[in-house]
């Protein structure tokens, strides 16, 4: 279902013949999915790409944006993960393994090594 199916009109433009982003000349959409097994359980991850112009993207930069709501949600998830790692003495994985908690100084050092900077 799409917003237009419920009677919503978005923007001033009119939909193309397929009512899809690919109706816009030059726009290409692609995706990749990686499926593996870890400890006998399926693990899947993926990414979608929208190329707004024809030709190599590195030669034709375009405006990109992350909505403030998405950024806030990502920050909250990051904070929750870090808090869980720091607050727990041990963590138990889904398959029952126990992982020892990290001392704050060790975690901070590990995060700084990958470019994370403490705020405040």
N, C-alpha and C positions, 0 to 999 in steps of 0.2 A: 504494500500500500504506500502511496505517496501523499504528500500534503494536499495536492490538487484533487486527489480522489475524495477528500473530505470537504472540498469547496474552498480551500485556502488559496489565495493568489499571492505569490511571493515575487516581489520586485515588479518592475515595469515591463520586463520582457515577456515574450510569449514562448511556450515550450516548442521544441523542435519536433520532428516527426516521431521520434522515439521517446520524447520527454526524458532525455538522458544527457549527462554531461558530455558524452561523446557526440552529441548533435552539433556541438560547437566546432567549427572548422579548425583543424590543427591540434585540438586537444586529444591526448592519448591517455589511456588508463591501463595500468598493469598491476599485477600482484604476484607474490611468491609465497608459498607455504612450505615450511620445513616440518616434517614429521619424523620423529625418532622414538626409540624406546629407551627408557631409563629404568633400571631395576624391574624390567618386565612390564612397565606401565607406559602407555603412549604419552608423548609430550609433543605438543604442536605450537608453533608460533608462526606469525606471518606479517607481511607488510603490504600496504597498497601504495601505489604511486600515481600521481596525476601530473602529467607533463603538459603544461599550458601552452607550449609552443612546439613547432616542429624544429628539428635540428638538435645539436648537442646542448644540453641544459647549461653546462659550464660556460658556454659562450654567450648565453642570453639570460642573465639573471632576471628574476621577477620578484615582485613583492610577495612575501610570505608572512603569515601571522599565526600566532597561537592565542586562542581566546583566553581572556583573563580567568574565566571559569575553569577551563581545562588546566591552565597553569596552577590555579589554586588547588584543584583536585590532585594534580601530580605532586605538588609540594606536600599536601596532607598525607598522601600515601607514603612518600619518602620518609616523612617524619614518623609515621606510625611504624614503619619497618625498623628505622634506627632505634626508636624507643623500645620496641619489642626485643631487639638484640641486646640493648643495654640493660633493660630492666630485669630480664630473666637470667638466672644463674645457669640454667640449661634450657635448651629448646628441644622439643620432640618433633621429629618429622612425621609426615603422613604414614610412612612405612614403619614407624616405631623406633627409629634410631634416635639416640640422644646426642645433641651437639652442645658442647660446653659454651657458655656465654662468653662474651668478650669484655675485657676490661676497657673502660672508656678511652684510655690513652692509646691502646692498641688499635681500637676501631678508628679513632681520629687519625692516627698515622696511616692506616690502610686507605682511608678515604682521601687524605691529602695526596697520597701517591698516585691516585687516579684523577686528580684535578679538582676534587671537591673542596670548597672553602667554607669554614665555619662562618655563620652569620651572627652579628651582634657581638 
